[in-house]
Amino acid sequence: MDSAQNSVTTSPASPAATDADERFERGLALLRKVGGRERPAVLDSTADIAPDLGRMTVSFGYGELMANDRLTLQQRQVATVAALSAMGTAAAQLRFHIDGALNVGVTPAEVVEVLIHTAVYAGVPAALNGIAVAREAFRARPGLAYEPTGTGERGQRYERGLAKLAEVDGHAGDAVVASLQDIAPDLARYIIEFAFGDVYSRPALDLKSRELASVAMCTALGTAAPQLRVHIHGLLNVGGTREEVVEVITQMAGYAGFPAALNGIAAAREVFAERAEG
């Protein structure tokens, strides 16, 4: 009887342990690419108080959540930098992922552009704080080549913004603007001139990356379901796939929590259904 009990209780444990080890090793390998260190700092920083949290960060965050190829490492870091900057509550992690973005091939100009893009969705203070973190990261890399870029255009903001809005959102953008005319027409103008004429029209980040960042931010913030639906449409309109939409929202579970990701997936389901109906 004791022998039978032992066989029942120990046999299932071996595959589970093997799976856990595989996830951890897979996570370590990916985290080394992103973090640029042989031993991830999160394992040491949690060792004295919550070592399991450090291990879960590696195993789940990198061994599962980001281990597939549905998004590139560059796309994943763009989404993460955008979300952390927008939330404004994790400067240390934002610094890590700015470094991570640079480590996997995102350019300094693209990092800065993601942070500027944050101003549209989380406000100028969030963007300024993100830029301050980026400045620290850049200064820690003496050989890093970076020159600030601008739009090179100052006139015709409204026309430029309208064209960019149509490119991203199609008729949905027109509906948003029209809905504000009876109460806040200036807000409608600011959306066109600032968000799309000034920010979206900047050349250092392509539209697909901008919409990927927008979906990540709207998901992570958890307070912008209508805008999230608009930008899921937008991501699909500029070349994103349904798989990429689902993947970037799913990734936010690791940074903004499962409720935010679940709500984001609910929004994606609605958008997919709308588009299927034509």
Buried (B, 14 or more C-beta within 10 A) or exposed (E): EEEEEEEEEEEEEEEEEEEEEEBBEBBBEBBBEBBEEEEBEBBEBBEEEEEEEBBBBBBBBBBEBBBEEBBEBBBBBBBBBBBBBBBBEBBEBBBBBBBBBBBBEBBBBBBBBBBBBBBBBBEEEBBEBBBEBBEEBBEEEEEEEEEEEEBEEEEEBEEBBBBBBBBBBEEBBEEBBEEBEEEEEEEBBBBBBBBBBBBBBBEBBEBBBBBBBBBBBBBBBBEBBEBBBBBBBBBBBBEBEBEBBBBBBBBBBBBBEEEBBEBBBEBBEBBBEEEEEE
